[in-house]
């Protein structure tokens, strides 16, 4: 029997041992990628809940459970999207993504104009600080900074509105709405001798 014939059974046995290990190791990873059922309540981290107009431009952190293990929503909020089922929530997250793209474009324009200005300083025999191209670069940088203030003013609000819109459709919110709709006072009264149904709500 040749050496090649002897190696074939060994290869088959190695494959038989290796494949179960391979799929066994991949199973936990596949299980971790199973998405959580949408429609659950979403909670932002304490520092992210207080963001308002012109807030800091960084990624949000959120959780869908009762623990304190917050997840990074990603630069465009893409990790929050699988948990959204409400149309208003998805629309708000789309607006947040649009604003983040505009912010990236504005930063690129500003950095480009600053780089052009620095390049023109030593483009001649002696340093220049207010040449024609440098004036244009300064103008573009100023316009970019002004645009940045408008772009980032409501960016954080779009993300927070997406979370609020989704939570408004969660089962817990619906149960709370039903509890608020239930009357606080229910009974029968007979002020005129005839029984009448008495229903009342407490204003909050």
PAFIVEX-484676 format. One record per residue: residue in one letter; x, y, z of N, C-alpha, C, CB in turn. Coordinates in steps of 0.05 Angstrom, whole numbers, padded with zeros to 5 digits, always signed. Glycine has a CB too. Layout:
// residues N
AXYZXYZXYZXYZ
...
***
This chain:
// residues 204
X+00017-00024+00000+00000+00000+00000+00018+00025+00000-00019+00000+00024
X+00011+00044-00017+00027+00068-00020+00022+00087+00003+00022+00083-00047
X+00041+00107+00006+00038+00127+00027+00013+00144+00023+00063+00145+00029
X+00006+00149-00003-00017+00165-00009-00043+00152+00001-00019+00171-00039
X-00044+00126-00003-00067+00111+00006-00070+00111+00036-00066+00082-00004
X-00047+00112+00051-00047+00112+00080-00056+00140+00090-00020+00105+00091
X-00050+00161+00075-00056+00188+00084-00086+00194+00082-00040+00208+00068
X-00100+00182+00062-00128+00188+00058-00145+00182+00083-00138+00172+00035
X-00142+00158+00096-00159+00154+00120-00152+00173+00142-00154+00125+00130
X-00126+00181+00144-00119+00200+00165-00132+00227+00160-00088+00203+00166
X-00133+00235+00134-00145+00261+00128-00175+00261+00134-00141+00268+00099
X-00188+00238+00128-00217+00236+00133-00222+00237+00163-00228+00210+00121
X-00205+00224+00179-00209+00224+00208-00204+00252+00219-00191+00204+00222
X-00184+00266+00209-00179+00294+00218-00202+00312+00212-00153+00304+00206
X-00213+00309+00188-00236+00325+00180-00260+00319+00198-00244+00321+00151
X-00264+00293+00204-00287+00286+00221-00284+00297+00249-00289+00255+00223
X-00260+00300+00259-00255+00312+00285-00256+00343+00284-00229+00303+00297
X-00248+00354+00262-00245+00383+00261-00272+00397+00256-00225+00391+00239
X-00289+00385+00239-00314+00398+00231-00333+00402+00255-00328+00382+00210
X-00336+00382+00273-00353+00388+00296-00343+00410+00313-00356+00362+00313
X-00316+00411+00316-00305+00433+00332-00309+00460+00319-00275+00428+00336
X-00307+00460+00293-00311+00485+00278-00340+00496+00281-00305+00482+00249
X-00359+00478+00277-00387+00487+00279-00395+00491+00308-00405+00466+00266
X-00383+00476+00326-00389+00480+00354-00379+00507+00364-00377+00459+00371
X-00356+00516+00353-00345+00543+00361-00361+00565+00348-00316+00545+00353
X-00372+00560+00324-00387+00580+00310-00415+00584+00321-00388+00574+00280
X-00426+00563+00334-00453+00565+00344-00458+00587+00364-00461+00539+00356
X-00440+00590+00384-00444+00613+00403-00443+00640+00389-00424+00612+00425
X-00425+00642+00369-00423+00668+00355-00449+00674+00339-00399+00668+00336
X-00461+00653+00327-00486+00657+00312-00508+00663+00331-00492+00632+00296
X-00507+00651+00355-00528+00657+00375-00527+00685+00384-00526+00637+00398
X-00502+00696+00387-00499+00723+00396-00509+00743+00376-00470+00729+00403
X-00509+00736+00350-00518+00754+00330-00548+00755+00326-00505+00747+00304
X-00563+00737+00341-00592+00737+00338-00603+00763+00349-00604+00712+00353
X-00618+00778+00333-00627+00804+00343-00648+00801+00364-00638+00820+00319
X-00649+00821+00382-00670+00822+00403-00696+00830+00389-00662+00841+00426
X-00718+00819+00399-00744+00826+00387-00749+00856+00389-00766+00810+00401
X-00756+00869+00367-00762+00897+00367-00787+00903+00383-00765+00908+00339
X-00791+00929+00389-00814+00937+00404-00809+00940+00434-00837+00918+00400
X-00785+00934+00443-00778+00936+00471-00773+00965+00478-00754+00918+00478
X-00774+00970+00504-00769+00997+00514-00739+01003+00512-00780+01001+00542
X-00732+01028+00505-00704+01036+00501-00698+01058+00522-00699+01046+00472
X-00675+01056+00534-00667+01075+00554-00639+01085+00547-00668+01063+00583
X-00636+01112+00547-00610+01124+00542-00593+01125+00567-00614+01152+00529
X-00567+01128+00564-00550+01131+00587-00556+01158+00601-00520+01130+00579
X-00551+01161+00626-00558+01186+00641-00546+01211+00628-00549+01184+00669
X-00521+01209+00619-00509+01233+00607-00521+01240+00580-00479+01230+00605
X-00532+01220+00566-00543+01225+00539-00572+01235+00541-00543+01199+00523
X-00585+01230+00563-00613+01239+00566-00615+01269+00569-00625+01226+00591
X-00593+01282+00577-00594+01311+00582-00584+01327+00558-00578+01318+00606
X-00578+01314+00536-00569+01329+00512-00592+01345+00501-00558+01310+00491
X-00585+01370+00493-00605+01387+00481-00595+01401+00456-00615+01407+00501
X-00603+01426+00453-00594+01442+00430-00564+01447+00432-00609+01469+00429
X-00551+01444+00409-00522+01449+00407-00506+01431+00426-00516+01478+00412
X-00516+01407+00431-00502+01389+00449-00477+01378+00437-00520+01367+00458
X-00462+01364+00453-00437+01352+00443-00443+01331+00422-00421+01339+00466
X-00426+01330+00401-00431+01312+00379-00414+01287+00383-00424+01326+00352
X-00426+01267+00395-00413+01241+00399-00435+01220+00398-00397+01240+00425
X-00426+01195+00398-00445+01173+00396-00462+01170+00421-00430+01146+00391
X-00487+01162+00417-00505+01157+00439-00500+01129+00450-00534+01161+00430
X-00508+01124+00475-00507+01098+00487-00535+01092+00498-00486+01097+00511
X-00544+01067+00493-00571+01060+00501-00572+01031+00511-00591+01063+00477
X-00594+01024+00524-00598+00996+00533-00627+00989+00529-00589+00993+00562
X-00633+00964+00525-00660+00954+00522-00668+00936+00545-00664+00940+00495
X-00651+00933+00565-00657+00916+00587-00657+00932+00613-00637+00894+00589
X-00660+00918+00635-00661+00931+00661-00633+00935+00673-00677+00915+00680
X-00613+00924+00660-00586+00927+00671-00573+00953+00663-00569+00904+00662
X-00548+00955+00669-00533+00980+00663-00513+00975+00641-00518+00990+00688
X-00516+00955+00625-00498+00949+00602-00507+00965+00578-00496+00919+00597
X-00496+00988+00574-00505+01005+00552-00489+00997+00526-00501+01035+00558
X-00503+01001+00504-00491+00995+00478-00486+01021+00463-00510+00976+00461
X-00464+01021+00447-00458+01044+00431-00476+01043+00406-00428+01043+00422
X-00491+01065+00401-00510+01066+00379-00497+01069+00352-00530+01088+00383
X-00471+01075+00352-00457+01079+00326-00458+01108+00317-00469+01061+00305
X-00440+01115+00299-00439+01143+00290-00464+01152+00278-00416+01146+00271
X-00478+01135+00262-00503+01142+00249-00527+01131+00263-00502+01132+00220
X-00523+01120+00287-00546+01107+00301-00554+01081+00289-00569+01126+00302
X-00537+01068+00274-00544+01044+00260-00550+01020+00278-00523+01036+00240
X-00538+01020+00302-00543+00998+00320-00570+01000+00335-00520+00995+00341
X-00582+01024+00334-00608+01027+00346-00630+01019+00327-00612+01056+00354
X-00625+01020+00301-00646+01016+00281-00660+00989+00284-00634+01018+00253
X-00647+00967+00289-00662+00941+00292-00683+00941+00313-00642+00919+00297
X-00682+00959+00332-00701+00960+00354-00725+00978+00348-00688+00969+00380
X-00725+00992+00326-00746+01011+00319-00766+00998+00301-00734+01036+00307
X-00792+01001+00308-00814+00991+00291-00833+01014+00285-00828+00968+00304
X-00832+01035+00300-00851+01058+00296-00840+01075+00273-00853+01075+00321
X-00858+01083+00255-00851+01099+00231-00839+01126+00239-00875+01103+00213
X-00850+01139+00259-00840+01165+00268-00812+01162+00279-00858+01178+00288
X-00807+01140+00294-00781+01135+00305-00760+01131+00283-00782+01111+00324
X-00768+01115+00263-00749+01110+00241-00744+01136+00225-00761+01088+00222
X-00764+01152+00221-00760+01177+00207-00742+01196+00223-00787+01191+00202
X-00745+01197+00249-00727+01214+00265-00698+01203+00264-00737+01214+00295
X-00695+01177+00264-00668+01166+00262-00656+01172+00235-00668+01136+00268
X-00672+01172+00214-00662+01179+00187-00653+01208+00186-00684+01175+00166
X-00667+01226+00200-00659+01254+00201-00633+01257+00217-00681+01271+00214
X-00630+01240+00238-00605+01241+00253-00582+01232+00236-00607+01223+00278
X-00586+01211+00220-00565+01202+00202-00557+01223+00182-00573+01176+00188
X-00578+01237+00171-00572+01258+00151-00555+01280+00164-00599+01270+00141
X-00562+01288+00188-00547+01309+00202-00518+01300+00207-00560+01317+00228
X-00514+01275+00213-00487+01265+00218-00470+01266+00192-00488+01237+00230
X-00483+01259+00170-00469+01261+00144-00462+01290+00138-00486+01249+00122
X-00480+01308+00143-00474+01336+00138-00452+01346+00156-00499+01353+00143
X-00451+01336+00181-00430+01344+00199-00403+01334+00189-00435+01332+00227
X-00402+01309+00179-00377+01299+00168-00368+01315+00144-00381+01269+00159
X-00387+01322+00126-00380+01338+00103-00369+01366+00111-00404+01341+00084
X-00382+01378+00131-00373+01404+00140-00345+01403+00152-00392+01415+00161
X-00339+01382+00168-00312+01379+00180-00291+01375+00158-00312+01355+00199
X-00298+01360+00137-00279+01356+00115-00273+01382+00101-00291+01335+00095
X-00294+01398+00097-00290+01424+00084-00272+01442+00101-00317+01438+00078
X-00277+01442+00127-00261+01459+00145-00232+01451+00145-00273+01459+00173
X-00227+01425+00148-00200+01415+00149-00186+01420+00122-00199+01385+00155
X-00201+01417+00100-00189+01423+00074-00181+01452+00070-00208+01414+00052
X-00198+01470+00079-00192+01498+00077-00169+01506+00095-00217+01515+00084
X-00168+01494+00119-00145+01500+00137-00119+01489+00125-00150+01488+00165
X-00120+01466+00113-00096+01455+00100-00087+01472+00076-00101+01427+00091
X-00106+01482+00061-00099+01500+00038-00085+01525+00048-00124+01506+00022
X-00096+01536+00070-00084+01561+00081-00055+01555+00090-00100+01571+00104
X-00051+01533+00104-00024+01527+00113-00005+01521+00090-00025+01503+00132
X-00015+01509+00069+00002+01503+00046+00011+01529+00033-00013+01486+00026
X-00007+01549+00032+00000+01574+00018+00019+01592+00034-00025+01589+00013
X+00023+01586+00059+00041+01602+00076+00069+01600+00065+00040+01593+00105
X+00078+01576+00058+00106+01573+00049+00107+01565+00019+00120+01551+00065
X+00087+01574+00004+00087+01568-00025+00106+01586-00040+00059+01570-00036
X+00113+01609-00030+00131+01628-00043+00158+01628-00028+00119+01657-00043
X+00175+01647-00037+00202+01649-00025+00201+01657+00004+00219+01668-00040
X+00182+01674+00011+00178+01682+00038+00150+01676+00047+00185+01713+00041
X+00145+01673+00073+00119+01666+00082+00098+01686+00075+00119+01662+00113
X+00074+01676+00067+00051+01693+00060+00028+01686+00078+00044+01691+00030
X+00014+01705+00088-00008+01700+00107-00035+01711+00097-00001+01711+00134
X-00035+01726+00076-00061+01737+00067-00061+01740+00037-00066+01764+00081
X-00053+01719+00023-00054+01720-00006-00082+01714-00016-00034+01699-00018
X-00085+01715-00042-00112+01710-00054-00123+01683-00047-00110+01713-00084
X-00108+01661-00051-00118+01634-00043-00123+01632-00013-00099+01613-00052
X-00107+01646+00002-00111+01645+00031-00136+01659+00040-00087+01657+00046
X-00143+01681+00026-00168+01695+00032-00192+01677+00026-00170+01721+00016
X-00190+01663+00003-00212+01644-00004-00214+01622+00017-00207+01632-00032
X-00191+01612+00026-00191+01590+00046-00203+01600+00072-00163+01580+00051
X-00197+01624+00080-00208+01635+00105-00238+01638+00102-00195+01662+00112
X-00247+01648+00079-00276+01651+00075-00291+01625+00076-00281+01664+00048
X-00279+01604+00064-00292+01578+00064-00293+01567+00093-00277+01558+00046
X-00271+01571+00108-00271+01562+00136-00291+01575+00153-00243+01566+00148
X-00295+01602+00149-00315+01616+00165-00343+01607+00158-00313+01647+00159
X-00349+01603+00132-00375+01593+00124-00380+01565+00136-00378+01593+00093
X-00358+01549+00136-00361+01522+00146-00368+01522+00176-00335+01507+00142
X-00355+01540+00191-00361+01542+00220-00389+01551+00225-00341+01561+00234
X-00399+01570+00209-00426+01580+00212-00446+01557+00206-00432+01604+00194
X-00440+01542+00184-00458+01520+00177-00458+01498+00199-00449+01508+00150
X-00435+01495+00212-00433+01475+00233-00452+01480+00256-00404+01473+00243
X-00455+01506+00263-00473+01513+00284-00502+01506+00278-00471+01543+00291
X-00510+01509+00252-00537+01503+00244-00541+01472+00242-00544+01516+00217
X-00520+01458+00233-00523+01429+00229-00525+01415+00255-00498+01419+00214
X-00509+01423+00275-00508+01409+00300-00529+01418+00320-00481+01411+00312
X-00544+01439+00314-00563+01450+00333-00584+01429+00341-00576+01475+00322
X-00596+01416+00322-00618+01397+00328-00610+01368+00323-00642+01404+00311
X-00585+01362+00318-00577+01335+00312-00584+01316+00335-00547+01333+00306
X-00577+01322+00359-00582+01305+00382-00612+01301+00387-00569+01315+00407
X-00628+01322+00381-00656+01320+00386-00669+01299+00368-00670+01347+00381
X-00659+01295+00344-00671+01275+00326-00667+01247+00338-00657+01277+00298
X-00644+01242+00349-00640+01215+00361-00658+01211+00385-00610+01212+00369
X-00660+01232+00403-00676+01229+00427-00706+01226+00419-00673+01254+00445
X-00715+01240+00398-00742+01237+00389-00747+01209+00378-00749+01258+00368
X-00727+01197+00365-00730+01170+00355-00735+01150+00379-00706+01161+00339
X-00720+01154+00400-00723+01137+00424-00750+01142+00437-00700+01142+00444
X-00758+01167+00439-00784+01173+00452-00808+01163+00436-00787+01204+00456
X-00806+01165+00409-00828+01155+00392-00830+01125+00394-00823+01163+00363
X-00807+01111+00396-00808+01082+00398-00819+01074+00425-00780+01071+00394
X-00811+01087+00447-00820+01080+00473-00850+01085+00476-00805+01096+00495
X-00861+01105+00461-00889+01111+00463-00906+01088+00452-00896+01136+00448
X-00894+01070+00435-00909+01048+00424-00903+01021+00438-00903+01045+00394
X-00886+01022+00458-00879+00998+00472-00902+00987+00488-00854+01002+00490
X-00903+00961+00495-00926+00950+00510-00929+00964+00537-00922+00921+00515
X-00907+00972+00550-00909+00985+00576-00923+01012+00573-00881+00989+00588
X-00916+01027+00552-00929+01053+00548-00958+01050+00542-00915+01068+00525
X-00965+01029+00527-00994+01025+00521-01009+01018+00546-00997+01003+00500
X-00997+01001+00563-01011+00995+00588-01014+01019+00605-00995+00973+00604
X-00994+01037+00606-00996+01061+00621-01018+01079+00610-00969+01076+00622
X-01020+01080+00583-01041+01096+00571-01069+01086+00578-01038+01097+00541
X-01072+01059+00579-01097+01048+00586-01104+01054+00615-01097+01017+00582
X-01084+01053+00633-01088+01059+00661-01097+01088+00665-01063+01053+00678
X-01086+01106+00649-01094+01134+00651-01122+01138+00640-01074+01152+00636
X-01131+01122+00621-01157+01125+00610-01179+01113+00628-01159+01111+00583
X-01171+01095+00647-01191+01084+00665-01201+01105+00685-01178+01060+00680
X-01227+01105+00691-01237+01125+00710-01228+01120+00738-01268+01125+00709
X-01224+01142+00753-01215+01139+00781-01240+01136+00799-01200+01164+00789
X-01263+01144+00790-01287+01142+00806-01308+01128+00790-01296+01170+00815
X-01319+01107+00801-01340+01091+00787-01359+01081+00808-01327+01067+00771
X-01384+01089+00804-01404+01080+00823-01432+01087+00814-01399+01092+00850
X-01451+01085+00833-01479+01091+00827-01489+01110+00849-01497+01064+00828
X-01503+01131+00840-01514+01151+00858-01543+01156+00852-01498+01178+00856
X-01557+01166+00871-01586+01172+00867-01593+01198+00880-01604+01148+00879
X-01583+01220+00870-01590+01246+00882-01619+01254+00879-01572+01268+00870
X-01632+01245+00858-01660+01252+00853-01679+01229+00858-01664+01262+00824
X-01669+01208+00870-01685+01184+00875-01683+01164+00853-01714+01193+00878
X-01672+01171+00830-01669+01152+00808-01639+01145+00807-01679+01164+00781
X-01632+01120+00806-01604+01112+00805-01590+01122+00779-01601+01082+00807
X-01566+01133+00783-01551+01143+00760-01522+01133+00763-01551+01175+00759
X-01510+01129+00740-01482+01119+00739-01464+01143+00743-01476+01105+00713
X-01444+01140+00761-01426+01161+00768-01397+01153+00758-01426+01168+00799
X-01386+01168+00740-01359+01163+00729-01344+01189+00731-01361+01153+00699
X-01318+01187+00740-01302+01211+00743-01272+01205+00740-01307+01224+00769
X-01257+01225+00731-01229+01223+00728-01215+01245+00744-01221+01225+00698
X-01192+01239+00754-01176+01259+00769-01156+01272+00751-01161+01245+00793
X-01157+01299+00750-01139+01313+00732-01111+01313+00744-01148+01342+00728
X-01091+01307+00727-01063+01305+00736-01047+01326+00721-01051+01277+00732
***
